[in-house]
Amino acid sequence: MNSDTRDLGPDPSLLLVDDDEAFVKRLAKAMEKRGFVVETAESVAEGKAIASARPPAYAVVDLRLEDGNGLDVVEVLRERRPESRIVVLTGYGAIATAVAAVKIGATDYLAKPADATDVTNALLAGQDELPPPPDNPMSADRVRWEHIQRVYELCDRNVSETARRLSMHRRTLQRILAKRSPR
C-alpha cells in the first residue's frame, strides 16, 4: 500500500466503469495500489449487472459509454447502496452533465483525463470538503491536444470529419496531429 493511502473504511470495494480498455486497466492497477479492491466493467449493461449483484462502496463511472449513459449505472448503485461514493468521469465536461450527475447521486464529477490521485481525492473527500486542486494540472495546450485526440478517435481517425466537428481547417488539424503532445 502507498503511504498516501487513507482509510477506505471496512469495505474497500471499487467499481470502475469505462469503455476505454487501456484507461480502465491503468486506473484499476493504480487504485489497487492505493488499497481498493477493484472490479471493472466496460459497458452500461456490465456496470449495472455488477452494481445490482455486488454494489461497491466506491465507484468511478464514465458518463458516455458505447451502449448508453453511465448515469444509468449511477442510478442502480444509488438504489442498491445509497451510501456509496460515486465519481462520474467524462471527456465531455459541461455544466449540464455535471448537474445531472450530482442530482442523480454522484459524489463528484471529474473531466478526463483524470489520474488516480484525482480520482482517489474525489472518492475520499468529506461531505462538505472539496478535494485539493491537482499538484500538476495540465497546461491549456495539453487539454486542447487531449480534446482533439479524443474527437479524432471518436471519428475513427478520419481527419476531414474531425476537422469539420472541431470547426478547424483540415490542414491545421493535420499539423497538430503530426506534432508530439504538449507537456
C-alpha positions in Angstrom: 0.0 0.0 0.0 1.1 3.6 -0.7 2.0 6.0 2.0 -0.8 8.3 0.7 -3.4 5.6 1.3 -6.1 7.0 3.5 -8.7 5.0 5.5 -11.0 3.4 3.0 -13.3 2.1 5.7 -14.4 -1.5 6.2 -15.3 -2.1 2.6 -12.7 -1.0 0.0 -14.7 -2.3 -3.0 -14.4 -0.2 -6.1 -16.3 -0.5 -9.4 -14.7 1.2 -12.5 -17.0 1.5 -15.5 -15.3 2.9 -18.7 -15.2 1.7 -22.3 -11.6 2.8 -22.8 -9.9 -0.6 -22.1 -6.4 0.8 -21.7 -7.5 3.6 -19.4 -9.6 1.3 -17.1 -6.7 -1.2 -16.8 -4.2 1.6 -15.8 -6.7 3.1 -13.4 -7.5 -0.3 -11.9 -3.8 -1.1 -11.2 -3.3 2.4 -9.6 -6.3 2.1 -7.4 -5.4 -1.4 -6.3 -2.0 0.0 -5.2 -4.0 2.5 -3.1 -5.8 -0.3 -1.3 -9.0 -0.6 -3.2 -10.5 -4.0 -4.3 -11.3 -3.2 -7.9 -13.8 -4.7 -10.3 -14.1 -3.3 -13.8 -16.9 -3.1 -16.4 -16.7 -1.8 -20.0 -20.4 -1.2 -20.7 -23.5 0.1 -19.1 -25.0 -3.4 -19.1 -21.9 -4.9 -17.3 -21.8 -2.0 -14.8 -25.5 -2.3 -13.9 -25.1 -6.1 -13.5 -22.2 -5.7 -11.1 -23.9 -2.8 -9.3 -27.0 -5.0 -8.8 -25.2 -8.2 -7.7 -22.3 -6.7 -5.7 -22.9 -3.0 -5.0 -19.5 -1.5 -4.2 -18.6 1.1 -1.5 -16.9 3.2 -4.2 -17.5 3.7 -8.0 -16.0 5.6 -10.9 -18.3 5.7 -13.9 -17.7 7.2 -17.3 -20.6 9.3 -18.5 -20.6 8.2 -22.2 -20.3 4.5 -22.9 -20.8 2.7 -26.2 -24.0 1.1 -25.1 -25.5 4.1 -23.3 -25.2 6.6 -20.5 -23.1 5.9 -17.3 -25.8 7.7 -15.2 -27.9 4.6 -15.6 -25.2 2.7 -13.6 -25.2 5.5 -11.0 -29.0 5.2 -10.6 -28.7 1.4 -10.0 -25.8 2.0 -7.5 -27.9 4.6 -5.6 -30.8 2.2 -5.3 -28.7 -0.8 -4.2 -26.2 1.1 -1.9 -27.3 4.7 -1.1 -24.1 5.4 0.9 -21.7 4.5 -1.9 -19.3 7.2 -3.1 -19.6 7.7 -6.8 -17.4 9.8 -9.1 -18.6 10.4 -12.7 -15.8 10.8 -15.3 -16.2 12.3 -18.7 -14.3 13.6 -21.7 -17.1 16.0 -22.4 -17.1 18.3 -19.4 -20.2 20.5 -19.3 -22.2 22.2 -16.5 -25.4 20.5 -17.6 -23.9 17.0 -17.3 -22.2 17.8 -14.0 -25.5 19.0 -12.5 -27.3 15.9 -13.9 -24.7 13.6 -12.4 -24.8 15.2 -8.9 -28.6 15.3 -8.9 -28.8 11.6 -9.7 -26.4 10.8 -6.8 -22.8 11.2 -7.9 -20.5 12.4 -5.1 -18.2 14.3 -7.6 -17.6 14.9 -11.2 -14.2 14.9 -13.0 -13.3 15.8 -16.5 -11.0 13.4 -18.3 -8.1 12.9 -18.4 -8.1 12.4 -14.6 -5.3 10.4 -12.9 -5.6 8.0 -9.9 -4.7 10.7 -7.4 -7.5 13.0 -8.6 -10.0 10.0 -8.5 -8.8 9.0 -5.0 -9.1 12.5 -3.7 -12.6 12.8 -5.1 -13.7 9.4 -3.7 -12.4 10.1 -0.2 -13.2 13.8 0.2 -15.5 14.6 3.2 -19.1 15.6 2.6 -18.6 19.4 2.7 -14.9 19.3 1.8 -13.6 19.9 -1.7 -10.8 17.8 -2.9 -7.5 19.7 -3.1 -6.6 21.2 -6.5 -4.2 19.0 -8.6 -0.5 19.4 -7.9 0.4 19.3 -11.5 -2.6 20.5 -13.6 -2.4 20.0 -17.3 -1.4 23.0 -19.4 -4.1 24.6 -21.6 -2.2 23.3 -24.6 -2.3 19.8 -23.3 -6.0 20.0 -22.5 -6.7 21.2 -26.1 -4.5 18.4 -27.5 -6.2 15.8 -25.5 -9.6 17.0 -26.7 -8.5 17.0 -30.3 -7.2 13.4 -29.9 -10.4 12.3 -28.3 -12.6 13.7 -31.1 -10.1 12.3 -33.7 -10.5 8.8 -32.1 -14.3 9.1 -31.9 -14.3 10.0 -35.7 -12.4 6.7 -36.4 -9.2 8.7 -37.1 -10.9 10.5 -40.1 -9.1 13.8 -40.4 -11.7 15.5 -42.5 -14.6 14.6 -40.2 -12.6 15.6 -37.1 -11.8 18.9 -38.6 -15.4 19.5 -39.5 -16.6 18.7 -36.0 -13.9 20.9 -34.4 -14.6 23.8 -36.9 -11.0 23.7 -37.8 -9.2 23.7 -41.2 -8.1 20.2 -42.2 -4.5 21.2 -42.8 -4.3 22.9 -39.4 -5.6 19.7 -37.8 -3.1 17.6 -39.7 -0.2 19.8 -38.4 -1.5 19.5 -34.8 -1.8 15.7 -35.1 1.7 15.4 -36.6 3.3 17.1 -33.5 4.0 15.4 -30.2 1.7 16.0 -27.3 2.5 19.2 -25.2 3.5 18.7 -21.6 
